[in-house]
Amino acid sequence: MYRTGNYGDIEYMIYAAILVLSMSLLAPWSAMAAQPFASALPPDALLLDGPQNHSAENYNTETPPPAAGFQDIPADGQNFEDAAIIKPGDSIDVDVRYPVFGKAVIDQDIALWAHRVVETFIEGLGDDLADQRQTRNELRVSYTVSYASPRSLTVTYEVWTYTGGIHGNNDIVTLSYDVENEQRLLFEDLVVDTDTALESLADYCSQALRTTLGEELDEDMLKSGTDPELGNYTSFSLFPAGLRIHFQPYQVAPFSAGVLRVDVPLDVILDAGPRLELWGR
């Protein structure tokens, strides 16, 4: 894993667990998708006014402006409500938001992810939680929704955690869906030839980041974080013009560079045979 330095043991364990959780929920997807659900939401979920996009004050909002064609667009009939898991306490502050689309299988998958993130965070604090009254352990998850077309969407989560130390940690987790079939989309589901897509993304993202990083450029980190390996490109958001690739802190540059993103036009991966119907083409 590409993280090094500046992370306490608890913070690193929570970070790693959340990313592993995001991938582990993929394994039973076929079985889960085949089962009906009586209720899409756990009983302690709070429905708020929607549709909404949230951005916690802790997050760095000074992100580059999106490239043309990488704007969030509404899709007919795809309005959503906002749900929340809120657990205030003497030593923890949990505020996790997630959308509800009115699609049973998708809603269940999203709600399951959100609740397990909370469970993972609290379990990661361990038996020392009662002794941490001087530390406000925070978990805040906000999200935005983007559509490549009425056929596909992505929920992009900003996951903020703080368990003491100099600074908190901000990570990006994305969940993408085929709305028509109510299925979670992995990177491999987007294209016919995954290897070719990864090679194209590696070249494009490496060049784009080299241009924008400036003094933050670290050749070794950039190469490792953009190599054509599937693990480097699991955080992606779907847009009408292509893919937005999210790079976590420490993945391609020092922590001070924050979360970085590259907007990749669909033409870049045409040789890999993208499923154009997901983009409404």
N, C-alpha and C positions, 0 to 999 in steps of 0.2 A: 504494500500500500504506500502511496506517495506522501503521506503526512510525516513530518519530522519536526521536532522542536516546538517549544512554546505551548504544548498541550499537556495538562495534568493527566494523571492516569484515569481519573473518573471521566474527564471530558473526552479523552480519546476513546475510551470504552463505549461511551454513549454514542459518539459520532460513528464509530465502526459498526455498532449494533444497529443503528438506524439504517445505514446503507445496506447491511446484510439483510435486515428485515425487508427492505424494499424489494430485494431480489428473491428472498425466500418465499414471499407471497405469490410469486409467479408459478412456483412448482405445482400447487394444487389447482391452478386456474381452470383447466379443462373440466375437472370434476365439479368444481364450484359453479362454473358457468352452466352446467347441465341441470343444476338443482334450482327449484323455485324457492323464493324467499317470501315468508309471510309478511315481514317488515324489513324495509331497507335500512332502518336506522336503529342503533342500540337504544335502550330505554332511557339512558341518561344524556342523550344528545339534545342540545338546545337548538331549536330552529329560530333563526333571526330573520330580519327583513332582508330580502334579496331582490334581484341579483346584486351582488356587491363584489368589489375587489378590495383586498385588505393589504396594507403595508405597515408593519409595526415600526414604531419610531426608532427601534434599535438598528434597523437595517440601513445600509448605505444606499441612498437613493440617487447618488450621482453616477448613474450608469449612462453609457453612451446612448445617444438617440438611435432608435431602430432604423435600419436601412429601409429603403422603399420596398413596400410589399411585405414588411414584417410587422405591420400593425395588427393588434387584436381586432377581429371583426365579429359582429354578431351573426348568428345563424338562425334562420327562421325556426321557431318552435323549440329553441334550445335555451330558453331562460332557465335560471336555476335559483334555488334558495341557498341560504347560508346556514350551516350548522356549526356548533361549537362544543368543545370539551373544555370546561373551565374548572380548575381545581385550585382555589386559593388556599393558603395555609401559612403557618408561622415560618416555615423554612422553604416552602416551594411556591412557585407561581406558574401555573400551567394555563395557557390560553392557546388552544389549537383550533383553527378554523378550516372548514372544508366544504365543498359544494355538494348540493343534492340536485340531480338532474331529472328525477322522475323516471329513471331507467333502472329497474330493480337490480339487475346484475352489476351494473356499473356502480350504483349507489352503495351496494353492499361491499364491493371491493374497496371503494374509497373509505367508507366508514371503518372497515376492518383495519385498513392501513393506519388511519388516524388514531384509533384506540390502541393499537399495538405500539405506535410511537410513544404514546403517553406511558404505557406499561413499561416499555423498554427504558425510558428516561428514569422513571421512579425506581425500577429495579436496579438500574445502574448506580444509583446513589447508595444502595446497600444498607447495611445495618447502622452506618454512621449517620443516617439522616437525622435521627433525634438529637444528635450532638452538634448539628450544623446550624444552630439557631443564629449564629452571627453571619451566616452566608445565605443570601437569597438565591436559591437555586431556581433558575428560570428556564422554561421551555415555551417558546412562542412560535407558532406556525401560522403564516399567512399564505395567501395564494392569489394567482391570477389564472384566468382561463383564456386560451387562444384556440382558434379554429382554423384549420387549413381549408376546410369546406364544411358544409352541413354533415358530411360523412365522418369527419374525424375531428378530435379535439385533444388538447393537452391541458392538464392541471399542473401548473408550475408552483411548487411550494418553496417558500423561504423558511428554513428551519433555524431558529435562533436558540442557542443554549448558553447558559452561564452557570457555572458551578464553583465560582471563585477564581482568583487569579487576576492577571493584568487585564485581560479582555475576554469577552465572550466569543462565540464561534457562530458563523453564519454559513449555511450550506444550502445547496439547491437540490431538490428531489423532484423528478417529474413522473407523472403517470399519464400515458396517452391511451386513447381508446378509439376503436372502430365503433361509431355510434349505431350504425345499421345492424351490426351483428352483436353488439354489446360485448366486445372482447378487448382485453388489454393488449396493446401493441408493444411488442419488443422491437428493438432496433432491427433484428433479423426479419421482422414482419413487414418492414417498410420497402425492402428491395429484394430482387431476385438473387443478386450476387453480393453477399455481405463483404467479402474480402476486397472486392473492387471498390465498394462504397467506402470502406475504411481507409484504403489507400488514397482515394480522392479527398476525403475529409482531412486526413493527416497533412497532405500537401497544402490544402487551402487554409486550414486553421493555423498551421505553423507560420505561413507567410503573413497572414492577417495579424497574428499576435506579435510577430517580430516587428511589425510596423507600429503597433500601438503601445507596446510595453515601455519603450524608451529606456530610461535608466533602471527600470525594474527587470530588464531582460537578463535571464540566467540561462545560458545555452543548454546546460545539462537538464535543468528542470523543464525547459520548453520541449526538448527532444523527448524526454521520458513521458511527459504529460500529453503529447500529441501523437505519439507512435500509433500506428494503425492496429491497435488492440481494442477489442470490444469494450473492455473496462473503462477506457478513456472517453467513450462516447455514449454512455448509458443515460446521461442527463441531457435529453433533447426535447425541444418544444416544436410542435407543428404550426406552421404559418402558411398563408396562401402562396408565398413566394419560395418556400423551402423549409429548411431546418434551422433552428437556433440551438447551437451547442453551448452548454454551460460547463465551465471549468471551475472546480472547487478551489478554495484557498489552499495554497501549497502544491497544487497539481502542476501548474505550468509556470508559476512565479512565486516569489516570497509572499508571506501573509499580508504585507502592506499593500499588495496589489489587489487584494480582495477577491471576490467572485468575478470571473471574467466570462464573456460570452462572445461568440462569433456567429453572425448571421450568414448562412450558407445558401446561396440560390440553388433551386432545384436542378438547374442545368449542370451544376458541378457533379452531381451523382447520376446523370442520365445514363452513362455507360454501365451502371450497376443495375439498371432495370427497375427504377422505382415503381411502386404500385400507384400509378397516376390517378386511379379512382379516389384515393384518399385525399388528393388535392383537387378533386372535382374536375379532372382533365380526361 
